[in-house]
Amino acid sequence: MPAFFLEPMEAAAPSPTPSPVEVEVLRVRRFMEQNRFAEALSAVERLAAEVPQNRDVLYMAAVSLRYLQRVPEALATLERLEAFHPGFSRLFQERGHCYVAQRDAPNAIAAFLKAVNLNPALPASWAMLEKLFGMTGKRKDAKIAASHVAKLKELPADIVTATGMFSDGEFVPAERIVRAYLLKHGDHVEGMRLLARIGLELDVLDDAELLLDEVLKVAPEYQPARFDLVRTLLKRHKHVRALEELDKLLKAEPENRSYRTTYATACIGLGDDERALKMYQALLAEMPQAADVQLSVGHVLKTLGRSQESIAAYRAAAGLRASFGDAYWSLANLKTYRFTEAEFARMRAEEAAPATQLADRYHLCFALAKGLEDRGEYAESFAYYERGNSLKKSELRYRPEPVERNTRMQQAICTREFFAARDGVGATSNAPILIVGLPRAGSTLLEQILASHSQVEGTMELADIPRLAQELQGREADDENPLYPRVLADMPPEDFRRLGEKYLSDTLVYRDGKPRFIDKMPNNFRHLGLIHLMLPNAKIIDARREPMACCFSNFKQLFASGQEFTYSIEDIARYYRTYVELMRHWDLALPGRVLRVQHEDLVDDFESNVRRMLEFCELDFEPACLEFYKNERSVRTASSEQVRQPIFKEGLDQWRNFEPWLEPLKAALGELAPRN
């Protein structure tokens, strides 16, 4: 295995000093290893008073209670554990042991099966299933369980342990174990695949892709690893190669539903929505109770502008699973749908239910908040927006410091003198029109206006430039002094031309032959120096919106992925301030390079601003740009339904409905906040 795979992944930071709770948990584990269960229970009961929802504390309490033959109390403790940590596999394994102690084979089997479905690397659960199936005469099932026991015995103990940790979400300790094993023993297919899967979960995607390529060189028929590679490629927006790998998988298993569903997802990534819709509909015909597939049908119909059909699909998905938060949020996210009283009651009940999963809960919160806002019930709406954002933020690892550090480095390196010394580098094409800014700032409207021109292709939020920036960053893990954008100063002119040509070549797959095309990735504002150097003739438009309106609109939006800065008032305000600061720098370093379109000005004086944009892009005026809402192209953002309507002024100051609760946002924005 190449040596660089043995370097720690960027996201796996060194362990901080253990907290007092963690120290005490380790002490309790030692008691349990020594069979001192009464002392262990006494210690965890004291800990439970301090951290009543702690997973390890509740689990150790249940195990200690079982060994002390207090099985009903152990089961009650496991009920509490499940309420807080429903995906923890070992709680179901422990429940199985409790039922075995009560001689309740059916419930024990059900518990152990739930455990291994969550975590296939549980030798004790498989061994108990082999025994229980044998006792109850289920010889075929016992044989299957025995095969799993044998397979786990063939694997190194460290790999089994790390796989179990990975399945329970303990990614960093799992990485340490598997990495140490590979350092000592070298190549091991399962170990390398596990390390890649950890990288996939931690968004260290370049490592994951390289590792899986290595695995498939050694074991080209290892289909689970190839499917992991497909998932990695899709997260890296490498849709063409993902489809190539999926073709190989489907050749071996043409009826595999996971492969077919993922193929449809990859088609969407390439803008082939009609093909994706046919595939989803075929899957739904085979699995009419599949709520996730029904939801995907709704998403494609929405993208295609078939709003009434998308509503029917979303409502059908909600009908298939009562707590399906994403289905309700998808209805709310149309921005035009109004919930019925029955739907409000169902959402409230499911959001409050203890068994509702975290993702469903925050989707329901955002849906309720939007529905209540539409009814003018702003106080309760804001409470749900706050709760939804807090829940979503709890599963993220966003930190504002790297973004702010990158901004300072861009300012230091990408000066007017820096660009003057590199005048004339890059690919000469004027085809790209890049719309940058923040989400919810009106960029979809600008895209729809320009894409209504006969010479302009509307594509989507393309990931190519962020991917090029990531490749320039390389594998260097120095977060305090990252390689990008420093590397720009050392690159020869031909490298910028090569990058520009690569961008133009890679984006051809999203185009249908028009001479100009739009790339609407908002966060490209962080890379305008790189863009100028590789595409000096590209047109760049900054979609700007009034700070309070933009920031609060982001706070109200639950994004399908990314945009992790949007889930707290402080983070949003810091990001907006950083954006304004960096755009001010680009205006100084590259005067005249960026056209700023203020959303409020566009709404107030529409035609003159449309003409201004077209002139900047060196496009002749066409009346179709004024009637953008008649354009039937696919639109993939949260504003898809809004840009299919004529422009309106009513939404400009919607944030003022929530003004009583937005003083923290005003304070965080500082001088950018409105003064009236």
N, C-alpha and C positions, 0 to 999 in steps of 0.2 A: 504494500500500500504506500502511495506517495507520502513523503514525510510531512508535507504541509497539512495533511488531514489530522495530524496528531497535535496541531496547535489548538488551544481552546477556542471555541466559537465566541464571536464578539458578544453575543447576548448573555453568555454565561460568565458573569462577573465573579470575581473572587468572593468567597463567603464572608459576609460581615461578621463581626463579633456576635456570638450567640446571645439572644436576649435571656433575661432571667427565666421566662417561661420555657424556652428551649432547653436551658440547662436543667430545669426541673424535669422536663419530659425525658431527657436522657437518663436522669437518675431513676425515674420510675421504670424505664425499660430494663435497667440493670436489676432492679428488684424482681421483675417478671422473669428475666433470664435465670434468676436464682430461685424461682418458684416461691418467692416471698409475696404472695398475692394479697394478703391482708395489708401489708405495709404499702404495696403499690396502690391498692384501692384507697387507702387513707390519704395518700399523697395526691392522687388525681381528684379526689373529692374537694380537697383544698384548692387545687388548680381550677376546677370547674367553677368555683365561685368567682374566680378572677376572669376566666375566659370560657364562658358557658357554651360557646359555639365551636371551640377548637376541635378539629377533626381527630387529632391524635389523642387528646385527653378523653374524649367520649369513647373512642375505640378501645383504649387501654382500660377504661372503667368497665366496659362490657366484657372484655376478655377476663379481667380479674374477677368479676361477679360470677362468670360461668365456672371458673376454676374453684371458686368458693361455694359452688353448688347453689347459687342464688340465680337460677336460670330465668325466672319470670322478670326479675329486675334487670338482668342482662338484655333481655329482649326489649324491654321498655326503653333502655338506654340506646339500643340500636335504632328504635323508632325515632328518637330525638336526633340521632346522628344522620339518619336518612333525610330528615326534614332540612338539614343544613347542607349535607354533602351527598346528594342522591347518586352521584356518579362514582362513589368510592367503592371499588370492587371488594375490598377486604371486609367491609361491613356485612356484605351478603354472605361471604364465606363464614364469618363468625356467626351469623344468623343460622346458617346451615349446621354448624357445630352445636348450637343451642338446641335446634330441633332434633338432632341426633341424640343429645342428652335426654330429651323428652320422648325418645323413641317414636318420633313423628316423621316417618320416611317420606311421605308425599311432600310435606312442606320443606323438609331438608333438601330433597332433590330440586325443588323449585328455587330455593335460595342458592344452592351451589351452581345451578345452571345460570342464574342471573350473574353470579360472580364471574364465571368463565366467559360469559358473553361480553362483559365489560373488560375483562383482563384474562386473555388466554394463557398467561404465564403464571398460573396458580396450581402448582403440583398437588397441594393438599386437597383442593377442591376436586380436581380430576380424579385423584385416588379415592376420595369419598364417593364420587359419582360412580366409579367402577364398582365399588363395594355395594352401594345402595341399589344400583340397577341389577346387579347380580342377585341380591337378596329378594328383589321383587319380581324376578323372572324376566327382566328385560335384557335378554342376552345380546341383542344387536347393539343396544345403547351402551351396555357394559363394555362391549368390544371397542366401540368408538372411543369411550373414555380411556380405556387401556392404551389405545394407540397414542392418545395425547400424553399420557403418563410416560410412555416409552420415548416419545419425541422429545419431551422436556428433559428426560434423563440423558439423552444424547448431546444436549447442548451444555456448554460450560456453565457452571453455577452462576458466575458473574453475569453472563448474558441473560440468564433467566431472571436473576434479581433485578437487573437494570430494565428488562422488558416489563416486569411487573410494576416498577416505579413509573416508567413511562406511561403505562396504561392508566395509572392513577394520577397523572398530571404532575409528577415530581421530575420535571425535565432536567433540571440542573444536576441533582445528585445522580440521576440515571446517566447523564453524559459523563460525569466524572468516572463512574464505574466502568462504562464501556470503553472510554478513551484509555483508561489505565490498562484494561485488558488488551486492547489492540497494541498499545505501546510495548507490552511484554511479549505478546504472542504473534504479532503481525496480522496478516490478512485473515479475516474470518467473515464469510458472507453475511451471516446473520448479525454479527456485530457491526459491520459496515452499514448494513441496511438500517439497523436501529439508530446508529449515529446520524444517518441521513434523515430519518423520521424525526429525530429530535431537532435537527436543523430546520426541518420544514415547520415544526411547531414554533420554533423560536425566530422564524423569518430569516434564518441564515441560509438563504436559498441558493447562493452560489456553491457553498460547501455541499449542500444536499444534492444538487444536480451532479456535481463532480463525483461524489461518493456513489451515487446510484449508477452512473455511467461505468464506474469501476466494477461494481457488483455485476452488472449485466455483461461485461466483458468476460468475467469468470463464469457466470451462470446465465447464459442468454435465454434460457427457458424459464427463468424464475419470474413468473407472471406477477405475483404481488409486488416485487421490486419494480417491475416495469410500470405498474399502475401508480406506485409511489412517485416514479419519475414523471408520469403524466401530471399528477397533482402539483408537483414542483414546477413543471414547465408552465402550467396554467397560472400559478401564482406569480410567475415571472413574465406573464403575458406573451409567452412564446407559443402562440396558438398553432402555428403551422407545424412545428415539430411535435407538439402534443397530439395533433391529429395523425401524424405519421406513426407515432407509437401506439395510439389507439387502434389504428388499422391492424397492427400486428396482434394486439390483444384480441380484437374481434374476429380475426382470422382463425384464432385458436378456439374462441368461445363466442360464436356469433349471437347467441341468445342472452349473454350476460347483461343483466339490467343495469348494473353499476357502470359498466363500460359504455353502454348505449346512452345512459343519462349524461355521463361525462362528455361523450362525443357531442351531444346537443349543446352542452355548455361551451365547448370549444368552438362550435359553429357560431354561437352568439358572440364570442370574443372576436371572431373574424367578420362580424356584421352580417352573417348569413342567417337572418332571423326566420325566414320562411322555412328553410330546411330544418332548423332547430324546432320550430313549431310542429312540423310533421312528425319528427321523432318523438317529441314529448306526447303528442296525441296518440301515437301508436303505443307508447308505454302505458298511457292512461287507460287505453282500451283493454290492456292486459291486466292492469292493476287499478281498477276504479276506486279503490279505497286509499290510494297512495296520496296523502295530503301534500307532500312535498312536490310531487310531480304536478298536481293540480295547481299549486302555487307557481311553479315554473311556467306553466301554460299561461297563467294570468300575466306574468312578467313580460312574456314575449308579445302577447296581445296588446299590452299597454305600450310597449316600444313601437309596435306597428300602428298605433293610433286607433285601435279597435276597442275603445274605452268601455262600451257597454258589455262586450264579451269578456273583457278583463275583469270587470266587476263581478260578473256571474262566476267566473273561475275563482276569484278570491273568496267569494261568499261560499262557494262549494268547498274550498279548502278549509275554511273555518268550520263548516258543518261537519267535516270529517274528523276534526280534532278540536275539541272545545277550547283547549288552552293554547291553540296555535297562534301565538302573538304576532308572528310575521304576516299571517293572513290579514289580521285586523289592521296592522300598521300599513300594509300594502294598500288597503282601501283608503285609509287616512292620507297616505302619501300621494294619492291621486290629486289631492288638494281641492277636489270638486265633489267628493262623496260626502253624504251626510248620514250618520249612523241612526238607526231606529232605536226606540226606547228598549226594545228587547235586546239589541246588540250591546247597548250601554250596560244593561243589567248583567249580561253574560260576561262582558269584559271585566266589570268590577269584581264579579264573583271569582273569576279565574285568576285575576291579578292578586286577590287577597288569599287565595287558597295556598296552604303551606306546601303542597306537593308541586306547585308550578315551578318549572325550571327557570334558571336565571335569565336565559336569553328570551324565553317566552314572556317573563315578567317585565323586562324593560321594553320589549316591543309593545306589550299591552299598555304600559305607562305612556309611551309616546302616542299611541293611538288614542287613548283616553284624553290625553292633553289636547291633541288636535281637535277631537270631537267636541270637547268642552269649550275650546276657544271659538269654534264655529258657532256655538250657542251663546257666546257672550259671557260665559261663566269663568272669568279670567283668574280669580283667586284659586279656585280648585284646579284649573288648567295649569297654572304655573306650578302648583304643588306637584302635579304629575310630571311636568317637564323636569323639575328638580330631581324627583325620585328616579325617573328614567335615566337621566344623565349620570346620577350617582351610581346606579347599578351598573350601567355600561362602563363607566370609568374604572369600576372595581376589577374588571377583567383585563385592563390594558396596562401597558408599561410605558406610556408616553412621558417624556421629559422635555421641557422647553429648552434646556440649556444647549443641546447639540444644534438645534435650529439657530439659536441666537449666536452661537460660536461660528457657525458656517456663514452667517450674515456678516459678522465682523471680518472674517477672512476674505469673503468676496470683496468687501469694501477696500481692504488693504491691498489685495493683489490686482483686482480688475479696475485699474485706474484709467483715466483718459490717455495718459502717456503709454500705458501698457497696450491699449488697443491701437494707438497710433503706430506703435512699433510693429504691429502685426496686421497692418492694413493690407487688404487684398487676399488674405488667406481664406480657405474654406471653399465649399462647392458653390458654384455661381447661380444655381437655380433660384428662381423667384416663386416657385410653386407653393411653398408652405405659407399659411397664415396662422400664426399662433395666438390664441386667446388665453391670456393668463390672468391671475388675480386670486381672489379667495372664492371658495364655494359659496353659493347663494348670493352672488354679487351681480347676477344678470348675464353671465357669460353664455348660458344656453340661448337666451334671447338674441344676443349678438351672433352666435353661431347660426341660428335659424334664419336670421335676416340675410347673412352672407351666403348661406347655403341655398337660398332662394334665387341666387344669381346663376345664370346659365353657364358661367365659366368656373363655378366653384363647387367642389365636392365637400359635403359635410361628412366627417368620419365619426370620431368619438374621442373620448379622453385617452389619447394614445400614451402608452407607458414607455415609448422608445427613448426619450431624452432622459428621464430618471434612470432608466436602465444603463444608458451610456455613462451617466455620471457615476453610477455604482461600479461599473467596470473600471472607470478611471480611479476610483477609490481603491479598488483591488482588495487584497486580503489584509491590509494593514489595519490593526485593531486599536491604534492610538486615538482614543476618543478626544483627547485634549488637543491633539495637533494632527488632524486627519490629512491624508494625502491629497484629497480633492477639497478645495480647488488649487492647492499649492502646485499640483502637477501641471497645471495649465502653463505656468511660466517656463517649464522645461521642454514643452512639446514643440517639435519642429513643424513648420508650416504644412508639410504634406500630411501630417497626422490630422490636422483640422479638416483638410479636404477629404481625407479618407472617412472621417467620422460623418461629415455632411453627406457624402455619397452613400454611406451605409444607411444613414437615416432615410434618405430618399428611396433607397432600394427596399429597405425593410417595410416601409409604409405603403408600398405599391399594393400590397395585398388588401388594403382597406379602400382602394380607389377603383373607380370605374372608367377612368380615361379622361376626365375633365382636366384642363391645364392647371388649375389651382386647387388646393385642398386645405381644410382646416384641421388643426390639432388643438383640441380644447382642454388640455391637461392644465388645471388651474395652478398647481404648484410649480409649474415650469418657471414662474417668476423668480425662483431661487437659482435658476441656471441661465439667466439671460446672457451672462458673459460667455459661457460655452456656446450658447445658441448663436450669438453674434459671430463668434470665431468660426464656427463650422457652417453656418448658413447666413452669410453677410447680407443676402438679398431677401431673406424671409421678412414678412411683415409681422409686427408684434403689436397686439392690442391689449391694453390693460383694462379689464372690466372692473370698475371701481363703484362701490356703493357706500352710502353714508354709514359711518362706523357703528352707531347703535343698531340701525336696521340690519346691517350685515352680520354683526356679532350675534344679535339675538336670533336672527333667522338660522344661523348655524347651531345655536343652542337648542333650537326647536327641531332640528333635523337629525334623524337616526340614519347614518350612512350604511350602505351595504358592506363597505369595507374601507379601511384607511381613514384619513381625516381625524386622527385620534386626538388632535388638539381641541376638538369641538365639544368635549364632554365636561367642561367646567368653565365657569365665567372667567376665572383668572387666566386659564390657559388660552381661551379664545382671545381675550383682550391683549395678552402678551404676543400672540401670534399676529394679530392685526397690526399692532405697533411695529413689530419686526418687519412685516410686509411693507408698511408705509415707509419705514426707514430704508429698506433695501431698494424700493422703487425710486425713492428720492435719489439714491446713489446712482442708479442706472440713468436717470435723467441727466445727472451731472457728467457721468463718464461717457455716455453715449447720447449726446443731445440730439433730439429729433428722431431717435431710433424707435421710440415707443409712442403709440397714440393712446392717450387716456380717454376712455368713454365713461363719463359719470352716469350711472343708471338714472338718477333723478333728472338730469338734463335730457337724457334720451326720451324719457317719458313725457317731459314737459314740451320738448320741441323735437318731435320724432323725425320728420322728414329731413330737416337740415342736418341732424346728426347721422342719419343713414347716408346722406350724400357725402358727408365728411369722411365716414368710414370707407366708402367706395373709392373716393378720391385718394385717400391714403394708400389703399390697396392697389391703386392704378387699375381700377375697374370702371367701365362705363356704367352710368346710371341705368337701372332697369326697374320699372314699376313693380315687378314681382317682389322686390325686396321690401316694399312697403306693405305688401299683402302676404307677409311671411307665414301667417297662420293658415294659409291655404296649402302650404307645402306638406306633402304627405310622407316625407322621409321618416325613417326610424329615428326616435329620440330616446336616449338612454338615461337621462338624469331625472332628478326629482321634479324638475320643472316641465316635464314632457307634456302634461295636459295644459299647463298655462301658456306655453308657446304655440299652442294650437288654437288660441283665441286672440282677438285683436288686443292691442296694448291698452292697459287701463291704469288709472292713477290710484285706485282705492288701496292698494297694498303698500304704498310707499311708507306710511307711518304706522303700520300695524303694531310696531313695538310699543307705541305709546299706550296701548291698551294695558300693557304690563308695567308701565312706568313705576308704579308704587313699589315694585319688587326689584327694580333694576339699578338702584343706587350703587351696589357693589360693582356693576359693570361700568357705570359712569366713572367711579373712582379709579378703577383699573385702567380705563382708557386715558385718564388724565386730560391733557390738553386737547386730545382728539374728540372728547365727548362734547355734545352740544351744550351751549351756554343758556339756552332758554328752557 
